[in-house]
Amino acid sequence: MPKNYQVNARGLRADSAAAYLGMGKTKFLELVDKGTIPNPIDIEGIRIWDRFDLDAVLEAAKENIQSERNSFDKMLKVRQ
């Protein structure tokens, strides 16, 4: 985990934001470019991700997985 990573910090640099989500910086930035993860806030040239936005990414991913599971379960019931 990066040295400057603080769980209580709301604004996170790329390496800390990636660690917060449990992934490497390269994958994190790839997902930012893809639009899966929101763009950072630029404060005088410093790119910072809001921890609350990162929490929302995780919640949306969980909802998506749950929705997919429910759809699959429905398909199984129809086939039975």
C-alpha positions as a Markdown table, in Angstrom:
| # | Residue | x | y | z |
|---|---|---|---|---|
| 1 | Met | 0.0 | 0.0 | 0.0 |
| 2 | Pro | 1.4 | 3.5 | -0.8 |
| 3 | Lys | 3.0 | 5.4 | 2.0 |
| 4 | Asn | 0.7 | 8.3 | 1.7 |
| 5 | Tyr | -2.5 | 6.2 | 1.8 |
| 6 | Gln | -4.7 | 7.2 | 4.6 |
| 7 | Val | -8.1 | 5.6 | 5.1 |
| 8 | Asn | -9.6 | 8.7 | 6.6 |
| 9 | Ala | -8.4 | 10.9 | 3.7 |
| 10 | Arg | -11.3 | 12.0 | 1.4 |
| 11 | Gly | -9.1 | 13.1 | -1.5 |
| 12 | Leu | -6.9 | 10.4 | -2.9 |
| 13 | Arg | -4.1 | 10.5 | -5.5 |
| 14 | Ala | -4.1 | 7.8 | -8.1 |
| 15 | Asp | -1.9 | 5.3 | -6.3 |
| 16 | Ser | -3.9 | 5.6 | -3.1 |
| 17 | Ala | -7.3 | 5.6 | -4.9 |
| 18 | Ala | -6.2 | 2.4 | -6.7 |
| 19 | Ala | -5.2 | 0.8 | -3.4 |
| 20 | Tyr | -8.5 | 1.9 | -1.8 |
| 21 | Leu | -10.3 | 0.0 | -4.5 |
| 22 | Gly | -7.9 | -3.0 | -4.1 |
| 23 | Met | -6.3 | -2.8 | -7.5 |
| 24 | Gly | -3.1 | -1.6 | -9.1 |
| 25 | Lys | -2.6 | 1.9 | -10.4 |
| 26 | Thr | -2.3 | 0.8 | -14.0 |
| 27 | Lys | -5.7 | -0.9 | -14.0 |
| 28 | Phe | -7.2 | 1.9 | -12.0 |
| 29 | Leu | -6.1 | 4.5 | -14.6 |
| 30 | Glu | -7.3 | 2.2 | -17.4 |
| 31 | Leu | -10.8 | 2.1 | -15.8 |
| 32 | Val | -10.7 | 5.9 | -15.5 |
| 33 | Asp | -9.9 | 6.2 | -19.2 |
| 34 | Lys | -12.7 | 3.7 | -20.0 |
| 35 | Gly | -15.2 | 5.7 | -17.9 |
| 36 | Thr | -15.8 | 3.0 | -15.3 |
| 37 | Ile | -14.3 | 5.1 | -12.6 |
| 38 | Pro | -15.0 | 8.9 | -12.5 |
| 39 | Asn | -12.4 | 11.4 | -13.6 |
| 40 | Pro | -10.4 | 13.1 | -10.9 |
| 41 | Ile | -10.9 | 16.6 | -9.5 |
| 42 | Asp | -8.0 | 18.8 | -10.6 |
| 43 | Ile | -6.8 | 21.1 | -7.8 |
| 44 | Glu | -4.1 | 23.3 | -9.2 |
| 45 | Gly | -2.7 | 20.5 | -11.3 |
| 46 | Ile | -3.1 | 17.8 | -8.7 |
| 47 | Arg | -5.4 | 15.0 | -9.7 |
| 48 | Ile | -7.5 | 13.9 | -6.8 |
| 49 | Trp | -10.3 | 11.3 | -6.6 |
| 50 | Asp | -13.0 | 11.8 | -4.0 |
| 51 | Arg | -13.3 | 8.7 | -1.8 |
| 52 | Phe | -17.1 | 9.0 | -1.8 |
| 53 | Asp | -17.1 | 8.7 | -5.6 |
| 54 | Leu | -15.0 | 5.6 | -5.3 |
| 55 | Asp | -17.4 | 4.2 | -2.8 |
| 56 | Ala | -20.2 | 4.8 | -5.3 |
| 57 | Val | -18.2 | 2.8 | -7.9 |
| 58 | Leu | -18.0 | -0.2 | -5.6 |
| 59 | Glu | -21.7 | 0.1 | -4.7 |
| 60 | Ala | -22.7 | 0.3 | -8.4 |
| 61 | Ala | -20.5 | -2.8 | -9.1 |
| 62 | Lys | -22.2 | -4.7 | -6.3 |
| 63 | Glu | -25.7 | -3.8 | -7.6 |
| 64 | Asn | -24.7 | -4.8 | -11.1 |
| 65 | Ile | -23.4 | -8.2 | -9.9 |
| 66 | Gln | -26.6 | -8.7 | -7.8 |
| 67 | Ser | -28.8 | -7.8 | -10.8 |
| 68 | Glu | -26.9 | -10.3 | -13.0 |
| 69 | Arg | -27.3 | -13.0 | -10.4 |
| 70 | Asn | -31.0 | -12.3 | -10.2 |
| 71 | Ser | -31.4 | -12.4 | -14.0 |
| 72 | Phe | -29.5 | -15.7 | -14.1 |
| 73 | Asp | -31.6 | -17.1 | -11.3 |
| 74 | Lys | -34.8 | -16.1 | -13.2 |
| 75 | Met | -33.5 | -17.8 | -16.4 |
| 76 | Leu | -32.8 | -21.0 | -14.4 |
| 77 | Lys | -36.4 | -21.0 | -13.0 |
| 78 | Val | -37.9 | -20.6 | -16.5 |
| 79 | Arg | -35.9 | -23.5 | -17.8 |
| 80 | Gln | -37.0 | -25.8 | -15.0 |
